[in-house]
Amino acid sequence: MHIAVPGLLALAFVAGCASPAIDGTVVDERVDCDANGFRPDWARIIADSGSTGVFVLWEPDSGRYQVSDTVRHREGQLPASTFKPFNALVALQTGAVADTGTIIPWDGHPRRPEWDRPLAMHQAMAVSCVPWFQEVARRAGAEAMQHWLDTADYGNHARGDSIHRFWLQGDLRITPGQQLHFLQYLDEERLPFDPAHQRAVKALLPGDSTATWTIQGKTGWSIRTDAQHGWYVGWVRRGGRTAYFALLLDVRGPDDVRRRTTLVRALLHREGWLGSDAL
């Protein structure tokens, strides 16, 4: 499997940058976008919020790959907690846990109230419990983890020497473009994992929905590095269509952490994927 970004940029060139009409609710109008899918209006929204970063949106139906920064969408960063869906797939595939309901006991070390109790995978994903996923990575083992990083073509495949920290402060890197296309393959159950495991992990991703739209995804926050960054990656559905998004922000304070989700919702609302009830 190869999900390289350049071919998608070529698709963006062919498709142009007309705004999508989603279930008849969005006017089809031209937007300020160049042949490489650059959206300076998105860049202004991010800058005006007080943050710096990049937003990427991939719309397979129209073949449009659009970015707020033509350089940073290729920038690899630690995935932090956005690695949890991949980690969950490996855990299920290797039998490190039998299913999403398997309970892993608390190790007794106080961290956060929502983490300090026995948890199953669906609970651990909901509260983004780091030690739970560190434990299943240990159970899967270094050899199996490296096999699946290579086989699923995840980021730069770099596991390094630490089986329980490599996505938090190791050498593993993934770009925004790789993030959203990994999620597309997960959503479409085209990753090289058992389809039943992919369906199970999809169902675990936190989200929100109304009668007209659904959003699911995973946040991440790299806090074990000098230059911190935050993620929000996932997909949105409306009118029978699906788009995949990735936001990467520089984190300089708590406002940037909160903006991971609020900026994505604002940008998706601007593009007609979310209604005003999402803001």
Residue, then its C-alpha position, 0 to 999 in steps of 0.5 A: m500500500h502506498i498513499a503518497v501525497p504528490g499524486l493527490l496534488a495532481l488530482a487537485f490540479v485536475a479538479g480545480c477548487a470549486s466549493p462542493a455542493i453537499d446535499g444541496t446546502v452549499v452554493d457552488e462558488r470559486v474559492d481563492c485556491d491555486a493549482n497546488g490546492f493552496r488555500p490562503d483563506w484557511a491560512r488567514i483563519i488559523a493566523d487570525s485565531g492566534s495559532t500557527g499550523v496547517f490544515v489539510l482536507w482531502e475530498p475523494d469524491s471530487g479529487r481535491y487535496q487542499v492545504s493551508d500551507t504548501v510546505r507544512h503539510r509535508e512536515g513530519q511530526l510525532p503522532a502522539s495520541t493520534f497513534k492510538p487507532f494504529n496501536a489498537l489495530v496492532a493490539l487486536q491483530t496480534g491478540a495482545v487483547a482479545d477484543t475491544g472489551t478486554i479489560i486491562p487492570w490499572d497499574g496502581h500509579p496515580r496519573r489522571p482520575e479518568w485513567d486510574r481504573p481498569l479500562a477496556m479499549h473502548q474506554a481507553m480510547a475515549v479518555s485517550c489513556v496513554p498507559w493503557f496503550q503503552e501496555v498493549a504495545r508491550r504485549a504486542g512486542a517490538e517485532a510485531m509492531q515494526h512489522w505492522l508499521d512497515t506493512a501498513d506504511y505508517g509514517n516513516h516506520a521508525r519504531g526506535d528502541s522503545i516499544h512504549r514511547f516511540w510515538l510520544q518522544g521517539d523517532l516516529r514521524i508522520t505528515p498531515g497528508q499521511q495522517l488523513h490518508f491512513l484514516q481514509y484507508l482505515d475508514e474504507e477498511r483497506l489497511p492490511f489488518d483484518p476488516a473486522h478489526q478495522r471496523a471495531v477501531k473505527a467505531l471507537l473513534p470519538g465523534d459527534s453527529t446530527a441528523t445531517w452530518t457526522i464527525q469522528g477523529k482523534t486528537g494528539w498533543s506532543i508534550r514530551t518535546d521542546a517544541q510542542h504540537g497538537w493534532y486533530v485528524g479524522w473524517v466528516r460525512r454529509g450528504g452521502r459523502t466523506a472528507y478526511f482532515a488533518l490539523l497540525l498546530d504549534v502548541r504554545g499554551p492552553d489556547d492552542v490545545r483548545r483550538r485543535t477542535t474549534l479550528v477544524r469545526a470552523l474550517l469544515h463549517r466554512e466548506g459546508w461539511l458541518g452545520s452551524d450547530a457544530l460551532 
